[in-house]
Amino acid sequence: MLIIVIGGLFKVKTAYKVLLIFCKHSAVSGQRSAVSGQWSVVSGQRSAVSFLY
């Protein structure tokens, strides 16, 4: 009985860890997409500046 409970807790812990890692990765990829968005804005400004000059 106790082994089953410990096994269940272990499964929950590993699932929680996987979920945390997944959340961190999705947050990082979100930041990356935000950065790439900023880069596209900067490159857009550069092309506008070169167009003006």
C-alpha beads as a LAMMPS data file, in Angstrom:
LAMMPS data file: protein, C-alpha beads

53 atoms
52 bonds

1 atom types
1 bond types

-500.0 500.0 xlo xhi
-500.0 500.0 ylo yhi
-500.0 500.0 zlo zhi

Masses

1 110.0

Atoms # bond

1 1 1 0.000 0.000 0.000
2 1 1 2.728 2.433 1.010
3 1 1 4.784 1.599 -2.085
4 1 1 1.799 2.421 -4.316
5 1 1 1.355 5.788 -2.572
6 1 1 5.070 6.604 -2.925
7 1 1 4.963 5.535 -6.578
8 1 1 1.955 7.774 -7.164
9 1 1 3.685 10.718 -5.488
10 1 1 6.798 10.104 -7.583
11 1 1 4.717 10.084 -10.767
12 1 1 3.035 13.333 -9.736
13 1 1 6.419 14.888 -8.960
14 1 1 7.915 13.881 -12.309
15 1 1 4.810 15.106 -14.132
16 1 1 5.083 18.404 -12.238
17 1 1 8.774 18.713 -13.141
18 1 1 8.033 18.015 -16.797
19 1 1 5.256 20.602 -16.697
20 1 1 7.587 23.165 -15.095
21 1 1 10.302 22.502 -17.683
22 1 1 7.720 22.766 -20.466
23 1 1 6.436 26.065 -19.046
24 1 1 9.977 27.440 -18.818
25 1 1 10.710 26.395 -22.397
26 1 1 7.486 27.940 -23.689
27 1 1 8.309 31.140 -21.779
28 1 1 11.805 31.185 -23.304
29 1 1 10.448 30.578 -26.804
30 1 1 7.923 33.350 -26.164
31 1 1 10.737 35.726 -25.233
32 1 1 12.653 34.635 -28.326
33 1 1 9.692 35.372 -30.574
34 1 1 9.348 38.763 -28.854
35 1 1 13.045 39.447 -29.494
36 1 1 12.738 38.393 -33.141
37 1 1 9.716 40.692 -33.359
38 1 1 11.816 43.560 -32.005
39 1 1 14.554 42.712 -34.512
40 1 1 12.059 42.871 -37.379
41 1 1 10.913 46.277 -36.064
42 1 1 14.527 47.480 -35.910
43 1 1 15.255 46.207 -39.425
44 1 1 12.050 47.929 -40.565
45 1 1 13.261 51.207 -39.029
46 1 1 16.631 50.749 -40.730
47 1 1 15.011 50.257 -44.116
48 1 1 12.860 53.354 -43.472
49 1 1 15.969 55.367 -42.568
50 1 1 17.855 54.152 -45.646
51 1 1 14.780 54.999 -47.736
52 1 1 14.742 58.550 -46.301
53 1 1 18.454 59.040 -46.904

Bonds

1 1 1 2
2 1 2 3
3 1 3 4
4 1 4 5
5 1 5 6
6 1 6 7
7 1 7 8
8 1 8 9
9 1 9 10
10 1 10 11
11 1 11 12
12 1 12 13
13 1 13 14
14 1 14 15
15 1 15 16
16 1 16 17
17 1 17 18
18 1 18 19
19 1 19 20
20 1 20 21
21 1 21 22
22 1 22 23
23 1 23 24
24 1 24 25
25 1 25 26
26 1 26 27
27 1 27 28
28 1 28 29
29 1 29 30
30 1 30 31
31 1 31 32
32 1 32 33
33 1 33 34
34 1 34 35
35 1 35 36
36 1 36 37
37 1 37 38
38 1 38 39
39 1 39 40
40 1 40 41
41 1 41 42
42 1 42 43
43 1 43 44
44 1 44 45
45 1 45 46
46 1 46 47
47 1 47 48
48 1 48 49
49 1 49 50
50 1 50 51
51 1 51 52
52 1 52 53
